[in-house]
Amino acid sequence: MGIQLGDLVEAIRISIEDLSGKKIAFDGHNVLYQFLSIIRGRLGEPLRDGSGRVTSHLSGLIYRNSNLVEAGIKIVYIFDGKPHKLKTETIESRLEARREAQVKYETALKEGRISEAKTYAQQAVSATTSMIDDAKKLLTLMGIPWIQAPSEGEAQSAYMAQKGDVWATASQDFDSLLFGTPRLVRNLSITGRRKLPRKNLYIKIEPERVDLDSTLSKLGISREILVDLGILIGTDYNPEGVKGVGPKTALRLLKQYGRLEEVLPHLENAKIPYPIDEIREIFLKPEVTENYKLEWHPPDEEGIMDFLCREHDFDEDRVKKAVEKIKLGFEKSREKTRLEQWFNPKSSE
């Protein structure tokens, strides 16, 4: 679920066109779960090919990314590596929640409660190793680079943004801010209309940007205190946090008393049964790699057609249109890079 900082963070609404020419690092697992959750059939079931293999994530990757690439965005995907041992509880809790949601989905479907079934279906989403492997294969065919992080994908993305190798990270979660990304872009892969759970209401989803420096300045804290704030309300590495303490209360207490250790004595029966310094270390000194290369290539049209249309039963006309968008976007990006290098040889965009 990520760290719940929505009440504290001020996001700036942007358009996809604003990101033209920018290099954006996507949290691969985060995006795949979005596609698997949102791209569903009439009864809430995932899209499948003729052999019964799930293809919702592949549909999202080819059609959504083709629009982004056509707009001139240079995408790179970062995939999670081995999770930290402190994340075990969170992972097990998520797996159990998905198992329960799957049972509720099947029951609701049998009883004809379709709207409820769709909600449970989204909660039961799971990305398998084969799905991730297929996603990496498709990205390669599309000419989009991907990187295997040694641990957290968001940590690797933030590191690359800090170095200036990418302009921003793209994720729905605010964890990237704790990892130190200078810019976080949200809603980039799910723009459009979204139905609110259990309500017959739709809201418009548009891209938005959060700047770390301006966020810290507005809140009047350092990144180190932001990490302490996350630990106080709960992270993936201490999911419970301190009971009854939300983001605004945590901010007030930390500004009043300082570090987390000075705050806890002022809260009744408050304790964090996790190694606080180790959690801090995860965010402030995460495990990352410098062994990566960012190279974008024109799409392998024949390879994409074979993989999606002949192997996974995608519609050929739709896929061809998506490939044409990718080709167009690649040429636009290449031409823009040439012009920037000509007029500004030191440009890193």
C-alpha positions in Angstrom: 0.0 0.0 0.0 2.9 2.4 0.6 3.3 5.2 3.0 0.1 7.3 3.4 1.3 10.9 2.9 -1.5 12.2 0.8 -2.8 14.6 3.6 0.6 16.3 3.7 1.9 16.4 0.2 1.0 19.1 -2.3 0.8 17.8 -5.8 1.0 19.9 -8.9 -1.3 18.9 -11.8 0.5 18.4 -15.0 -0.2 17.0 -18.5 1.5 14.3 -20.4 2.7 16.9 -22.8 4.6 18.6 -20.0 6.8 15.5 -19.8 7.8 15.4 -23.4 11.5 14.7 -23.7 11.8 13.7 -20.1 13.3 10.4 -18.9 10.9 8.8 -16.4 11.6 5.7 -14.3 8.6 3.6 -13.7 8.1 1.3 -10.7 7.6 -1.9 -12.7 5.8 -4.0 -10.1 3.6 -1.0 -9.2 2.5 -0.4 -12.8 1.9 -4.1 -13.5 -0.4 -4.3 -10.5 -2.3 -1.3 -11.7 -2.8 -2.9 -15.1 -3.8 -6.2 -13.6 -6.2 -4.5 -11.3 -7.9 -2.1 -13.8 -7.9 -3.9 -17.1 -10.7 -6.4 -16.5 -13.6 -8.1 -18.3 -17.3 -7.6 -17.7 -17.4 -9.8 -14.6 -14.2 -8.5 -13.1 -12.1 -11.3 -14.6 -8.6 -10.6 -16.0 -8.1 -10.6 -19.8 -6.8 -14.0 -21.0 -5.5 -15.4 -24.3 -6.8 -18.6 -25.9 -4.6 -20.7 -23.7 -6.0 -19.2 -20.5 -2.9 -17.1 -19.8 -3.5 -13.6 -18.2 -2.8 -10.8 -20.6 -4.1 -7.7 -18.8 -0.6 -6.5 -17.9 0.6 -6.9 -21.5 -2.4 -5.0 -22.8 -1.6 -2.1 -20.4 2.1 -2.2 -21.4 1.6 -2.0 -25.1 -1.4 0.4 -25.3 -0.7 2.7 -22.4 3.1 2.9 -23.1 2.5 3.6 -26.8 0.6 6.7 -25.9 3.4 7.9 -23.5 6.2 7.1 -25.9 4.2 8.9 -28.7 4.1 11.9 -26.4 7.9 12.0 -26.3 8.4 10.5 -22.9 11.5 8.3 -22.5 10.4 5.5 -20.3 12.5 3.1 -18.3 11.1 0.3 -16.0 12.6 -0.7 -12.7 11.7 -4.1 -11.2 11.9 -5.1 -7.6 14.7 -7.5 -6.5 14.9 -9.4 -3.3 12.7 -7.7 -0.6 14.3 -6.7 2.7 13.7 -9.2 5.6 11.7 -6.5 7.5 9.2 -6.5 4.6 8.2 -10.2 5.3 5.2 -9.3 7.5 3.8 -6.9 4.9 4.2 -9.4 2.1 2.5 -12.2 4.0 -0.3 -9.8 5.0 -0.8 -8.8 1.3 -0.9 -12.4 0.2 -3.5 -13.3 2.8 -5.6 -10.3 1.8 -5.5 -11.4 -1.8 -6.5 -15.0 -0.9 -9.4 -13.7 1.0 -10.4 -11.3 -1.8 -10.3 -14.2 -4.3 -12.7 -16.2 -2.1 -15.1 -13.2 -1.8 -14.9 -12.6 -5.5 -15.9 -16.2 -6.4 -18.7 -16.1 -3.9 -20.0 -12.7 -5.1 -19.9 -13.9 -8.7 -21.9 -17.1 -7.9 -24.5 -15.0 -6.1 -24.8 -12.5 -8.9 -23.3 -9.5 -7.0 -21.3 -8.4 -10.0 -20.4 -4.9 -8.7 -19.0 -6.4 -5.5 -17.3 -9.1 -7.4 -15.4 -6.6 -9.5 -14.2 -4.8 -6.4 -13.0 -8.1 -4.8 -11.3 -9.1 -8.1 -9.2 -5.9 -8.1 -8.1 -6.7 -4.5 -7.2 -10.3 -5.5 -4.6 -9.2 -8.1 -1.3 -11.0 -8.1 1.7 -10.7 -10.4 3.4 -14.1 -11.0 7.0 -14.6 -12.1 5.9 -15.6 -15.6 3.9 -12.3 -15.9 6.9 -10.3 -14.9 9.1 -12.2 -17.4 6.6 -11.6 -20.2 6.5 -7.9 -19.3 10.3 -7.6 -19.5 10.2 -9.4 -22.9 7.6 -7.1 -24.3 9.4 -4.0 -23.0 12.6 -5.2 -24.8 10.6 -5.7 -28.0 9.2 -2.2 -27.6 12.7 -0.7 -27.3 12.1 0.4 -23.7 14.9 -0.3 -21.3 14.3 -2.1 -18.0 16.5 -2.6 -15.0 16.5 -5.3 -12.4 17.0 -3.6 -9.0 18.9 -5.6 -6.3 16.1 -4.8 -3.8 13.4 -2.1 -3.9 12.6 -0.8 -7.3 11.5 2.6 -5.9 14.9 2.9 -4.2 16.7 2.2 -7.5 14.5 4.7 -9.3 15.1 7.4 -6.7 18.9 6.8 -6.9 18.8 7.2 -10.7 16.8 10.4 -10.3 19.3 11.8 -7.8 22.1 11.1 -10.2 20.3 12.9 -13.0 20.0 9.8 -15.2 16.3 10.2 -15.1 14.2 13.3 -14.5 11.6 11.7 -12.2 10.2 8.5 -10.8 6.7 7.4 -11.6 4.7 5.5 -8.9 1.4 5.7 -7.1 3.1 5.3 -3.8 4.8 8.1 -1.9 7.6 5.9 -0.7 9.8 7.3 -3.5 10.0 10.6 -1.6 11.5 8.8 1.5 14.0 7.1 -0.8 15.0 10.6 -2.0 13.6 11.1 -5.5 13.7 14.8 -6.4 10.5 14.4 -8.3 7.6 11.9 -8.1 5.0 11.7 -10.9 1.7 10.0 -10.0 -1.2 8.8 -12.2 0.9 8.6 -15.3 -0.2 5.1 -16.2 -3.8 5.3 -15.2 -5.1 8.6 -16.4 -8.8 8.7 -17.4 -12.0 8.1 -15.5 -12.0 5.7 -12.5 -15.0 4.4 -10.6 -15.0 4.9 -6.9 -15.2 1.6 -5.0 -18.8 0.7 -3.9 -20.1 3.9 -5.4 -21.7 4.8 -8.7 -19.4 7.7 -9.1 -16.5 8.4 -11.4 -13.6 10.7 -10.8 -11.1 12.1 -13.3 -7.5 10.9 -12.9 -4.8 13.2 -14.2 -1.0 13.1 -13.9 0.5 15.1 -11.0 4.0 15.9 -9.8 5.3 16.1 -6.3 8.7 17.9 -5.7 10.7 16.7 -2.7 12.5 19.9 -1.9 9.3 22.0 -2.0 7.5 19.4 0.0 10.1 19.4 2.7 10.3 23.2 2.7 6.5 23.5 3.1 6.4 21.0 5.9 9.4 22.6 7.6 11.3 19.3 8.0 14.3 17.4 6.6 14.2 14.2 4.6 15.5 12.4 7.7 12.5 13.6 9.7 10.2 12.7 6.8 11.6 9.1 7.1 10.9 9.2 10.9 7.4 10.4 10.1 6.9 7.5 7.8 8.1 5.1 10.5 5.7 6.7 13.0 2.6 6.2 10.8 3.8 2.9 9.3 5.9 1.7 6.4 6.2 -1.6 4.6 8.9 -2.4 7.1 6.9 -1.6 10.2 3.3 -1.8 8.9 1.5 -1.0 12.1 3.2 2.2 13.0 1.9 3.8 16.2 -1.8 3.2 16.8 -3.9 6.4 16.5 -1.1 8.5 15.0 -1.8 9.8 11.5 0.3 12.0 9.2 -0.7 15.4 10.6 -0.3 14.3 14.2 3.1 12.7 13.4 4.3 15.9 11.7 3.2 18.0 14.7 5.0 15.7 17.2 8.2 15.5 15.2 8.4 19.2 14.7 7.8 19.7 18.5 10.2 17.0 19.8 12.6 16.2 17.0 13.6 12.6 16.2 11.3 9.6 16.6 13.0 8.5 19.8 12.1 11.8 21.5 8.5 11.5 20.3 7.7 8.0 21.6 7.9 8.8 25.3 5.2 11.4 24.9 2.7 8.9 23.5 0.9 6.5 25.9 2.1 2.9 25.6 3.7 3.8 22.2 6.5 1.6 21.0 7.8 0.4 17.6 8.8 -3.3 17.9 11.1 -3.0 14.9 14.8 -1.8 14.6 14.2 1.9 13.9 17.8 2.6 12.8 17.6 -0.3 10.4 14.4 1.0 8.8 16.0 4.5 8.5 18.9 2.9 6.8 16.6 1.2 4.2 15.3 4.6 3.1 18.5 6.8 3.6 21.1 4.3 2.4 19.2 1.7 0.3 20.7 -1.1 -1.7 21.0 0.0 -5.3 23.2 -0.8 -8.3 25.1 1.3 -10.7 25.3 -1.6 -13.2 22.8 -0.3 -15.7 22.6 1.3 -19.1 19.8 3.4 -20.5 19.3 2.8 -24.2 16.2 3.3 -26.2 15.7 1.5 -29.5 13.1 1.5 -32.2 10.5 -1.2 -31.7 10.9 -4.7 -33.1 7.6 -4.7 -35.0 7.7 -8.3 -36.1 8.8 -9.5 -32.7 5.9 -7.6 -31.1 3.4 -9.0 -33.6 4.6 -12.6 -33.0 4.6 -12.2 -29.2 1.3 -10.5 -28.8 -0.8 -11.5 -31.8 0.4 -15.0 -32.6 1.3 -16.1 -29.1 -1.3 -14.2 -27.0 -4.1 -13.6 -29.5 -4.1 -9.8 -29.5 -5.9 -7.9 -32.3 -3.4 -7.3 -35.1 -4.8 -3.9 -36.2 -4.7 -2.5 -32.6 -1.2 -3.7 -32.0 0.0 -2.3 -35.4 -1.4 1.1 -34.4 0.3 1.0 -31.1 3.6 0.0 -32.8 3.3 3.0 -35.1 2.8 5.3 -32.1 6.0 3.9 -30.6 7.9 4.4 -33.9 6.7 8.0 -34.1 7.6 8.7 -30.5 11.0 7.2 -30.9 11.8 9.3 -33.9 10.5 12.4 -32.1 12.7 11.7 -29.1 15.7 11.0 -31.2 15.3 14.2 -33.2 14.8 16.2 -30.0 17.9 14.7 -28.5 19.9 15.6 -31.6 18.7 19.2 -31.4 19.5 19.5 -27.7 22.9 18.1 -28.2 23.5 20.5 -31.0 22.4 23.6 -29.1 23.4 22.4 -25.6 26.0 19.7 -25.6 25.9 19.4 -21.8 22.2 18.8 -21.7 21.3 15.6 -19.7 17.6 15.5 -20.5 
